[in-house]
Amino acid sequence: MAAKSSGYLRCPMCDAEVPLEGDEKQGSEIFCPFCQTPLSFKVGRDEEAFFEEDF
């Protein structure tokens, strides 16, 4: 189950808005459309969704 149904999260590298499809799961790999950084979709303890660099 995705923590966020749809919308955007910010890329931690370039601060661009990365669109979400709504079906992301913990650990899903997503690439920033601006800087092409590989990102891992994470959900924190407070149920807040965020991206972490996935090098």
C-alpha positions as CSV (number, residue, x, y, z in Angstrom):
1,M,0.0,0.0,0.0
2,A,1.4,3.4,-1.0
3,A,1.7,6.0,1.7
4,K,0.7,8.7,-0.8
5,S,-2.0,8.1,-3.4
6,S,-0.6,10.5,-6.0
7,G,1.1,13.8,-6.3
8,Y,4.8,14.8,-6.0
9,L,7.7,14.3,-3.7
10,R,11.0,16.4,-3.9
11,C,14.2,14.9,-5.2
12,P,16.8,15.1,-2.4
13,M,19.6,15.8,-4.9
14,C,18.2,18.6,-7.1
15,D,14.9,19.6,-5.3
16,A,12.8,19.0,-8.4
17,E,9.3,17.7,-8.0
18,V,9.1,14.0,-8.9
19,P,5.6,12.8,-9.9
20,L,4.2,9.7,-8.1
21,E,1.9,7.3,-9.9
22,G,0.1,6.3,-6.6
23,D,1.1,2.6,-6.6
24,E,4.6,3.0,-5.1
25,K,5.7,0.6,-2.5
26,Q,8.5,0.8,0.2
27,G,11.8,0.4,-1.7
28,S,10.4,1.1,-5.2
29,E,13.1,2.5,-7.5
30,I,12.3,5.8,-9.2
31,F,14.5,8.1,-11.3
32,C,14.3,11.8,-11.0
33,P,13.1,13.2,-14.3
34,F,15.4,16.2,-14.0
35,C,18.8,14.9,-12.7
36,Q,18.3,11.2,-13.4
37,T,19.4,10.2,-9.8
38,P,18.1,6.8,-8.8
39,L,15.8,7.2,-5.8
40,S,14.3,4.7,-3.4
41,F,10.7,5.4,-2.2
42,K,10.6,5.2,1.6
43,V,7.9,5.7,4.3
44,G,9.0,6.9,7.7
45,R,7.6,5.9,11.1
46,D,5.3,8.9,11.0
47,E,3.8,7.6,7.7
48,E,5.5,10.4,5.8
49,A,6.7,9.4,2.3
50,F,10.1,10.5,1.1
51,F,12.9,9.7,-1.4
52,E,16.4,8.5,-0.5
53,E,19.3,8.4,-2.9
54,D,19.8,4.8,-4.1
55,F,23.4,4.7,-5.4
